[in-house]
Structure formats: structure tokens, C-alpha cells
Amino acid sequence: MPDNAPAFVPPDSARELITRYKARLKSGGEALRTAYEARPLTEPILKGRSQLVDDVLVEIWKDFSLPASAALVAVGGYGREELFPCSDVDLLFLLDSPPNDELGERLTQMISLIWDVGLEIGHSVRTVDECLEEAGRDVTVMTNLLEARLIGGNGRLFQRFTTSLRSHLNPGQFFKAKCLEQEQRYTRHADTPYSLEPNCKESPGGLRDLQLIGWISRAAGFGTHWRDLARHALITAEEATELRELERFLQHARIRLHHLTGRREDRLLFDHQEKLARKFGFEASENRRASEVFMQEYYRTAKKVTQLNTILLLNFGVEFFPNRYPAAININERFQCVRELLDVRDEGVFDRHPSALLECFLILQQRSELKGMTARTLRALWRGRKLINADFRHDPANRALFLRLLQQKRGVVHEMRRMNQYGILSFYLPAWRRIVGQMQHDLFHVYTVDQHILQVLRNVRRLMVAEHAHEYPLMTRLATSFEKPWLIYIAALFHDIAKGRGGDHSKLGMKDARDFCTSHGIDETDTSLVEWLVGQHLSMSNVAQKQDLSDLDVIRRFGDLVKTERRLTALYILTHADIRGTSPKVWNGWKGKLLEDLFFATQRLLRGATPQQALGIPLRQDDARNLLRYYGLRPGTEDSLWAQLDTVYFMRHEAEEIAWHARMLYYRIESDEPVVKARPSHNGEGLQVMVYMKDQPDLFVRLCGFFARLGFSIADAKIHTTRHGFALDSFVLLDPGQEIHYRDLINLLEHDLTERLQSNTPIDQPATGRLSREVRHFPITPEVNIRPDERGQYYIMSVTAADRPGLLFGVAQTLVNYHINLHTAKIATLGERAEDTFLISGSDLTQNAKVLKIESELLEKLAI
């Protein structure tokens, strides 16, 4: 320590100091909140909290009598005086030399006291050289230090620090690093601002996008305000004003989130959206909640932020690397190539040639050397979007251009996304405008309607690309051999375009699709296909997931619906892409297998197969025999088991599963002990479990209870009773959390379940699972419907409810209580929504009063 440093005198009463400063921070924070709520302005509350913290820290600095050679420095958001109500406080304790033991101890005590008074701090203790070394290694440290502001202590040391930091900063390298950092951040947030619960700070289009521009501007010496960027001609004065308005909206959202939650919460969770909407003054309309109106405004804001962020980064690139690229290369009389970007020859191009608003996207598709558009082209595009009016849309040349965009070999998805981003799609397809930023509260779509549609388009397009054939080989084979794949692109664009209008969106979308196809000169055959696909885009998933695919009548009805193999293939492709485009959690290999089974059964039927051939029974039996021979079992080994199995069994099980059952059971057909076998599912997801034992009435409910207790969800159940009274039940089990290594559990499951079935212990009662946050805010009204099938032989019971552990157990328990036989269970979980279908039989089902009682009891169990 320097000789002239005052001697350190420990505070007389640390508790007294803590109480005093804590009270000061609390009363100061409450005063700032009261003033904000009376007059919501962002600057007074953000700077006010910074000043409040400054005042407390300066006094603590004095209390601890730190050396005159040291400095206390605010960095990060605190350094730029943007301290949100619950944000942490970033501090740098700047020293002229490494601290000795005494100073180190004093700093530790001071930091501890700062925490005790209620300030969450991120701190570092460094010399100037250490700061420079860390900043050189880590761009995040450099970013924080760029915004350094002296709070107290040695001004000369602080000045030396800022001068040294500036001399060590390479603006071009810093720019590159921050662009890469943004790309990584975007990836963490699924590259979209349009998730239903975005992070208003970190998601694309959030505050971080604006802060990044500020950091680069500081590094380059362009200034610290939006108007400074306008003075350097990096943005227009109008854009500078717009950026400030966008920034204020996001700041208000974050301030109010902190006030609502009382903590550093930056996610716009469903829990907060309705309250935030009211704070912003949004009100519910006849068709929409206040939260939906608010979120649509948020998405518009995020969209503009990403647009202006893109423009500024492009302009920064030109400033930092002015001589990196050769001179402009003319493409045609309207466009040129500048720095590998598409550029308008002059800014009046779109006014003189409105069709160039579409042509520019076509050029990007056709010229792989182009990496995007220049900033002035993006600006001109955004300004020119309003030129797309009725006359523009009716122009045959423009209609032909739009169709060509969908027919290109590359860039279809990229350019549709870009057209959506800059408003071109909304003006060209007026119906599209209504779904931009529109939320979906069905608990399995995680994107807004427009983003879901673009995700589906992306999924369809990806199936057409051979490089991705390893992902879904069958789908790629079907897609690449499909004539005119762009027809499926059109169906994807229109399949949900009528959502939110009221009524059946599939039927309303059919009219939009037909009008589009007719006006764009698509022939009647292709128009009918697109229209039909839009109208039936939910049919295949409903049949596959909710009906018995071993029932020939189900396949025949579906075949009557599709009529042709062309329609079947197109619907299969669209359905596959649609389910995968809802949420990463909704799709799994089991759903894929159900769709595949329905596709092949219907395809065989359309090609003239007999009923048994259509369901693949002879083929399955032959394939199963071949597999048994492969495993070394002699011909005829399976006969005694198969003699106890009826046609329905072979209709409901795949060849590989039939062979597995035969291998496990051929030598113990009359077994007195339960036979339990498990293995990883052959489609790679979950476990397949086989249970074989003498049938008993409560077997299914016992199995459901056991699986639920282990935390599994049942994806599929096939309940079969042999001719000699044995149950042969098959299950597909999934781990909802996807944390289980299935192979590790096989032995444990087989042992414990066998032991449980052998004993007379009570049925497992699984704990009632907690409802998810989403369901609490968007509750699902349970529905139960029991109706006879077309032949009157069985009954179909449909159940819709909020998914939770133990749900299927409760249903199974009710069926047992009423002596109802269960034959199959189709378990369809769509995000937080369970839509299960059961094939059942029982004498009570013929009595309306009993059916009503069963439905009422089930509804009571399913109610939240």
C-alpha cells in the first residue's frame, strides 16, 4: 500500500451500515418505481437507479478508506447508466498494482458488505495491465470495459486505463467478434424473435441487438447515441428516431417485467403476458386477448429491430473494410453486385420498376455468389413494399415472377423468410398480413402462425434436397420423385393462413388457395391438388394418431378420401413437415412410424391389393418367418404360438415385432409365470415392452400404474387376448424428459415388473403430476366421447385433456371399474395436450345411462 494511504479503520458496526444502506436502496427504488408508474419514462428510472447505486457505493468506498491510488469503476450496463430495476451491478476495482494481503482483505470485506446491502454484483479486481490482458482474450470483457465509468477514486488511473484500452482496441476485429457472438446468440434462441415466450433482452430482435450496435459504434468512435450514427450517415435521421422508439418499447417491457416479478426476469412468459399487456394499456378485443395484442406489437418491434440491426451491421462492414472487395459488377439495368451483395443501381429502381421488388429475390436465388442485400437495397425494399397494391398483384408478369420464386432449385425458404421480414409477403398475399405475429395458444405450436408456416415450408423443402436424405430417407425418396414439388410449397404457405379468422381454418384456407392458384394460371388438376391438400392437411395425422390402423375400414375410408397415389404422397409429405414444424417436442419416431404405416397400407389398397394384402398380413408373416430363420429357429417353431393368435394380432403388429414375440414365447406358450421382455424401440426412440401372462381384468391398469410410477409416458398400447386366455400386451414407452438411457433400464424394468405381476400387492398409485405453466395459463377443457364403430362391434372412446403423469392410469382405472375391455390405445401427446383414442367393448356400453355415467366420471378425473 502507498505510504500516503489512510489507515484502515473497520466500520464500527457493519450491521448498522447494512441496515442503513439497505433501507436507502429500498426507499430509493420504491420512489423510482412510484415516479415511473405515475409517468412511464425509461431514462429517469434507468439513470435514477444508477445514480442511487452510485451514491451508496461512493459512501461504502469512503467507509472502507481504500487507497487514493485505487479507483471504483462501473462497467457494462451500469457503466452506461442503464440499470434496470433488478439488474446486477457490474463493478471493476481498478488498482495501480496487485493488492497486498491487507488490501485484499479490505476489498473482500467491502465486496461482502455490498452483497449484504442487497446489491447483486459482478465484480473484478484488476490492474490496468490485467484489464488489457483479459480484454485481449475475451471480447465479452472488452465489451464491458468499453462502457467504463468512474464512480470514485483515482481519476488519473481511470484515465490511463481508458486511454490504454482504446489503444489496444482493433475496431475491425471487435466488429467481427461481435457479429459472431450475435450469430451464436441467435442460434441459442432458435434464430427467431417469434417464439411464444421470447427473451426481450437476448432473443433476436431484443435489447441485445440494439446494445450490440452501441458497442460497435463506441469501438469505432462513431458516438454513443442513435443521432450520432445518423450524423455519420450510417442510418437516416428517420431510422435514428425509429431506433429510439423501438429501444424505449423494449426497455419498458424489461422494466415492467422486473417490477412484476421482483427479480431479474427477461423472458416474456405466459405467466406475465396478460399483466404486461395491461401495463402497456392494451385491451382485449372480441377475438383476441390483451396479451395477444401486446405480443403482436412486441413481434413487430422485434422485426424492425432485426431489420435495422442488419442494415447497420452491413454499413459498419463497409466502414471497417472499405477496400476489401472489387468494384461493382452490373447484373442488369436495375441491379449490381457490390461486395458479394445485391445492390440497386440507384435508389429509385423500385419506384420506376415495381416488379423489381420480386425480381431481386429471384436474382438472389439464381446467383449463389450473392450473400444477401446491401443496406441501401434493404432500405429501398422496405420503403417500396407499399408499391405492391391491387394493380401490382393483378399484373400477369408479377404473378409469373412470384411463381418462379417457388419453382427455383435453391433459396426458396431463405427468400420467403426475407420477403416476410421486409413486408413483401404481407403486401403480395393480403391474407398473410393477418397472421404475422399471431400467437397460437394450442399448447403444441411454439411459434407464431407465420413462423410456423415458414418452418413447414422449410421442412418440405429440406425433404427435396438430397444432402439431407439421411434424415428421413423414405420422405426424401418420395419428395424428390414428386412431380412439381412447388405445388406442395404452395399448400404449405396456405395450410394455416386462415387461422384466427373464426370458423374452420382448413376450409377457409381452401378458398384462399384456389383463388391464388387460379389467378396465377395454375391448371385445374394442380389447383385441385393444392386446394385439397389445404383442406385435408390435418386428416392424415388424425387418422394415424387416433384411429386403429389395423382396421381395414379405417384404411378403406382414408383411401376413399385421398383417391389417388399422387394425393396420398403429397399429403404424407405435407403432414410430416407440418407436425415437425409445430415444436421440437411434438415430433418423435413413433409418430413417424404411424404415418408410414398408414401411407403404405393406403398405397397398397390404391394399387389394387386385397384387404389382407393392403394391411400387409401375408407379407408380415413371411417377413417374420424369415427373421426367425435368421435367428436360427427351425421352420414351424412359430406355429404353436401363431395358432393361438387371430388375424387382428397380425394386423396390429409389425413383422419384426411378431418375430420378437415368437422368439420370446415359442417355448413357454402355457407359462404359469409372467413373461416380461423389453428392448429399445427399433425406430430408435423409447422402449418396447411385451407382457405375456394369463389374462386378468385389472392387468392394463396395473401396467399403467407401474409405468407411470417409473416416469414413463405410454406412446402406444396394443392389448391382445389369445385364443387360450393369455394376455399378450405390447407397449411403447417414452421418457418425457428425454433423460433416460433406455438400455440401462431394461433389466431393472423386466425384473421389477415380473415381480410385481407375480405378487398380490396393491395396484401402483402414481403421484398426480403437476400441471405445466402453459396449461395453467391456457387451460384445456377435458372432453370424453364414446361412440360405436361403423360395424357396431366395438366402441371408440376419445379423450382430450391436459397431459400430466398418471393421466392414462386414471382412464384405465375407470374402465376396469365398469368391466370394460380395452383392445387398443392410441396415445397422442401434442405438446401439453393429450388426445388419446381407445378401442373398447363391454356390455355396459350398450346402455346410454351407463355410458353417460362413465363419461361423467372420466371428465371428473380429467378436470384440472
Summary of the structure (lengths in Angstrom):
residues: 864
radius of gyration: 33.1
end to end distance: 66.4
largest distance: 101.9
contacts: 2775
relative contact order: 0.04
helix: 56%
strand: 12%
